[in-house]
């Protein structure tokens, strides 16, 4: 099930050239946010189009959150940060109406306060590609380690 007007469905289908995919399995796909809070900020989406967490079928809950858990380990490790912020919006503040989980590398005193999220852009396409490759390598290492 896809939505032809959904940008995230287009990314899942491989139609978005500018998407930097960092993880994929049969149920979900993760890619770099193009306006990250910090480099490495990734979005995890189910491959099927579901708008909110409430819409996600029960059988996809475990695989989706297993992928979120993997990313919550990989993103800070790859970006050399001690932790991460993991969040999702449902309808309100949901810029794309396709369920997505933000995984953001964090450190103390990094400038984020409450829900004020100053978005940034990557320095260049090369920087974005380097971050994506670092994340893919770290995810592969964690998957091999079990």
N, C-alpha and C positions, 0 to 999 in steps of 0.2 A: 504494500500500500504506500503510494507516494502522492505528493501534492505537486502538480506541475508548476505552481506559482511559488513554491517554497525554496529559498536559497539553500537551506541545509539539505533538502532532498536532492538538489542539484549537486552539491558537494559529495553526498553519498554515492550518487550515480556516476561521479567522475567528470561531470560537466563543467566544473569550476576550476579553471587552470591555476588560479591564484591561491588555492587552498593547500596548505602545508599539512598533510596527514601525518600524524605521529603514532597512531595506533588503529588497528582494525581487527575485528573478528567477525564471526558470522552474524552477530546481533547488533554490534555497535561500531562506531567510528569516532576517532578523536582527531582534532586538527587545531592548529594555532589560531587563537582569536586575532583577527586583523587589527584590532585596536586594544592591545592588552593593557592590563594594569601594570604588569611587569613582563619582561621576556620569559617565555615558557607558558604563559597563561593559555590554557587549552580548553576546548569545548568538547565534551563527550555527548554524542547524540545516538539515539537508537536508529538503526538503518531504516526501519519502517517509520512512517509519519504518524507521530502521536504528539498532540499539542502540549499536554501537561502530564505531570506525574500521575494524576488521577486517571488519565486515559491509557497509561501504559498497561498492557495485559499482564496479569499476574505471572505468567510463565516467563516474562522478560525481566521481571524485577531482579532476580538473583544474578543473571548474566550481566545486566546493566550495572548493578552496584558492585559486582566483582571487578568489572572494568574500571569503575570509578575508584575503587580501593587501590587497584594497581597504579592508576595515574596519581593517586594521592601520595604514593611512595616514590614514583618515578620522577614526577615534575620537580619536587624540591631537590631530590638527589642530583638530577641532571643540571639544575640551575645553581647548585651549591648553596642551597638555603636550608635552614633548619626545619621548616614546616610548610604547610599549605593551608589555603582557604578553599573549602569545597562548598559550593552553593548552587541552588537553582531557583529560578523564579517561576511562578505559575500565574499566567495571564498578566498581572500587574508587573511592570518593569521587564516584561519578556519581549525583547526587541524583535525576535523572530519567533513566530508561533509554531515552533517545533521543539519538543522537550530537549533541553540541553543543560548539562551540568558543567559549571565553571570549576576548573582546578587551577589555582593561582599559587605560585611559589611565594612564600612569605618569610620575613625575618622581623624581629622586633624593631620598632621605630622606623618602619619602612615608609611611613607617610600615610598609610591608609587609616582612616578614622571612621568608625561606624559604617554607614553605607554611602559615604562620599567616596566615589571611585573615580579618581582622575585618570582618564584613558590616555594612552600614548600610542604612538606608531613606532614600528621597528625603524632602526636607523636606515635600513636598506633592504632590498630583496635578498641580498647575500646574507645579511644578519639573520633574517627570518629563516632562510634555508639552513644556516648553521645551527640555530636553535632547534629546528625541527629534526635535524640529523642527530644532534646530541640526545634529544628526547627519545627518538626511535632506538638508538643504541642502548640507552639506559633501560628502556622498557624490555628490550630483548634480553639483556643481562638478568633482569629481575624475573622474567618468565623462565629462563633457563635454570635459575637458582631455585625456582619453585616457591 
